[in-house]
Amino acid sequence: MLYNLSANTHVPRIVITMALLAMVLLTITASIYLALRRKTVYLVDYACFRPSFNLRCPKATFLEHAHLSSLLDDSTVNFIGNVLKRSGMSDETCVPPVLHYIEPYCGLYEARAEAESIVFSVTDDLLAKTCINRDAIGVLITTSSIFCPIPSIADMIVNRYKLRGDLRVMNLSGMACSASMTAVGLASNMLQVMPWGSHALIVSTETTGPGHYQGNTRSMQLPNILFRIGGVAKLLSTSSSRARFELAHVTRIITAANNSAYRCAYQEED
């Protein structure tokens, strides 16, 4: 009788201990899984640059300026006209103020003014759309291939909006059209090692003024003809709250080892 009473007392204790041990193991396993699994990244919102109407450059105006230039020969002007005709661009595209002059000149001051007008405009629009607290931004990545001033474009944004001091800042240059995609992948990877709900701001632009070419080499004329003023700001986060899109995949292949790919966009003097 005494033995049965003692045995009945120990059985519940053993069951409770096993249950607690199972709960602890389950909690540890879940914590490890949540810590190691890749976080989902979302696009909260974005803002595209909307230039003022007075920067509009119809194809006829662009071609007329080429005709009036003393630096371009007739074959180059005909080439510009043929490319414009086949480009598919509308007459609503815009160029920076310096390119509205015949024989345009773009120095450091003009290039900086062009960059600031774009990046500040898109950042203002994005902050207004998302209503995000600026201190919530933990990563800032900017991209601009040709124009790389000191202070950098990233520093311009930090100074303008007084972003926090422990901000992770990167300024990508010389990467041409792949820079924006590279910035998205970089921001996604950085958000993986930051606390859940962190935000990354990406601002991409290309200043066309500093790269304007006034010679007769046709391959160098193509950026003049096809590139227009523009920029975009994107806000990424690991929180789905108020997000518009989910980032599914980012795939980027490096082809610089191939000589033809390496020279497909090559900056050099005439």
Secondary structure as UniProt FT lines:
FT   HELIX           2..36
FT   STRAND          42..48
FT   HELIX           53..55
FT   HELIX           59..68
FT   HELIX           74..86
FT   TURN            91..92
FT   HELIX           97..100
FT   HELIX           108..130
FT   HELIX           134..136
FT   STRAND          137..143
FT   HELIX           153..161
FT   TURN            165..166
FT   STRAND          168..172
FT   HELIX           176..178
FT   HELIX           179..192
FT   TURN            196..197
FT   STRAND          199..205
FT   TURN            210..211
FT   HELIX           218..226
FT   STRAND          231..237
FT   TURN            241..242
FT   STRAND          245..246
FT   TURN            256..257
FT   HELIX           259..262
//
